[in-house]
Amino acid sequence: MSKYPSLLVAWALAIVIATPTLAGKKLGLGREATPQEVAAWDIDVRPDGLGLPKGKGTVAQGEEIFQAQCAVCHGEFGEGKDRWPAIAGGLGSLKNDRPDKTVGSFWPYPTIVFDYVRRAMPFGNAQSLSPDELYALTAYILFLNDVTKDPKLELNEGNLAKVKMPNAATFHDDDREKTEKSFWNKQPCMKDCKKTVEVLGRARVLDVTPESKTAPRVD
Ligand code: HEC
């Protein structure tokens, strides 16, 4: 029983924290976020390009910024250095045992490059790049991935969303309501169900952890 009062307090506090405007007016706590503060958070870019800021940048400009701020981790050609991630290559590898999921091989929309780099890169100095630098970097990353073969490409808020990505067609809307209709049963079977679980293999028999030739044997 003693748990419940503290849970209620935590819940009430969560509401106060989650609704600063309401709290500011009704409870005299906090203040409304300023338009600048809201704008600083509101940086998402949609697949159709909504949210892209004004700006422009070319492959060549992007190359210069990439070599100065990104290549130390991602390699000069986006191939990845040491254990930092590759962001180019891997086209056609998605069905392999170890797929190479890069911008070119996996990502469905070009705007994700802009959005992701804007919010997260360079690693350790995120959100330090200007819109022009971001368009230039996006152009260079798409060029590294052969998504565009035009070295003179200039990207801007009008043409970025129109770039077609190689893996776009394999993404589709969530269709689980249709394809998994059999699971959405109002009265799920709880007893003597027709379909019984069939054990197809056991990890020990399948030998999922092959022994190393040098390390001690583990059973
Ligand atoms: C200090 C190392 C470092 C630097 C410098 C850096 N990155 Fe990254 N980058 C990372 C790491 C680590 C990740 C993976 C982050 C994660 O998965 O959470 C990443 C992820 C990415 C990805 C997504 C990769 C994927 O397929 O998920 C892109 C695109 C990218 N970085 C672009 C850039 C650009 C452009 C710059 C330069 C402006 C840059 N990075 C600078 C370390 C770095």
Residues whose N, C-alpha, C, O or C-beta is under 5 A from the ligand:
A	BS01	HEC	Q69 C70 C73 P85 A86 I87 K101 T102 V103 V117 M121 P122 F123 L137
